[in-house]
Amino acid sequence: MTAKSSESQYEGQDGAAYERMRDLPPIPRITVQAFCESHEITAAIEEAAHDRRLSRSHLKVQAGGLSAALEFYRSAATPNLIIVETTEKRDRFLGDLEKLAEVCDPSTKVVIIGHVNDVYLYRELIRRGVSEYVVTPLQAYDIIEIIARLYSDPQAKPLGKTIAFIGAKGGVGASVISHNISWLISHEYGANTLIADLDLPFGTANLDFNLDPPQGIADALYANDRLDSNFFDRLITSCAEQLHMLAAPATLERPYDLSENSVESVIDCARGSASWTILDIPHVWTAWARKALISADEIVVVAAPDLANLRNAKNLIDTLTPARANDPAPKLVLNQVGMAKRPEIKPADFARAIDVEPIGIIPFDPQLFGTAANNGQMLAEVQKNSKTIDVLRGITKSLLQRAEMKKPKASPFAFLDKLADLTAGRK
């Protein structure tokens, strides 16, 4: 079996589809009902229903076209969105559509999937209040894109992207790598970046940045109905220009049993506040961790070159890849490679065994990592140019998919930066 990169893995699906999907606006909690006449459209809509972007929505598929929808809604309330496939001729179809309009709630949107590319019919349907008319063939990502566009606010601020880091095994350095990637994104790409440390009892983001914030991610997670953008911004700690953090409490005063909804709400707020949110996910397998990983724009699995890491990395990638059919496969980073006197699996053999080529191979460098950890600094602050820093820059470039450094923009957390400067006694 030949090792493949994450990009080539995705090209086997549809790279163009990913480019279309990556910037779609979020889809709210809506109910969708589809009435299909063909197996192809039924399969496409059922596949779309399992996509992460529709995880908040309830989508149900039924056999039959417009006549079936009309019969169904004579005795049932209409959902937020009705999708109807039709093969009927124009006159009969328009007549049935008129009858459907009589039983539809005024707020219900209707999408018609036809088999004829008819400009006259399209104009007539739009005139009658149909939200969209599309022609077969359609894939799952076409369905998702249609729904997303229907429920997007053109005036809304674009949401940021999320990158989730998780270790294949405890102690492989996933957290420190995620923190350093965050630092590089903010410093060398000039992008507003937020670290969300989700390892509540043992998180190290505050130690790595030599900070002791009085509040952080736990306050956001347990805010319940109080969590909004203003409250969220007050919980954020400034690490540096363009770089901010939601610190973990790192105490054992209470157990931290997180719910999927609370984590989802925090991530939503984070995406509205920063261009890039780095999710530092602990080595756990819970409902909230699984959902956070599946919902991320990119996943990075960090592993050391031994057998347990190989098994766990393969399990993670094999589980997460099919759950993200319209997204790139998880990426792999090998860390602590070349430790003296330790038997290791060679990177090429590791990649071949799990069929994923790593986007970065970080050498074992206890002096650099130890000094940075003890000083509360980033690796590039300790040693600006080294093989390790070059690898981290390559990983960052791969994740951001950009070739050039960007000029820093004004931070939306500028008031926090000024507050941090005043606190530190700087002008």
Disulfide bonds with the S-S distance in Angstrom:
none
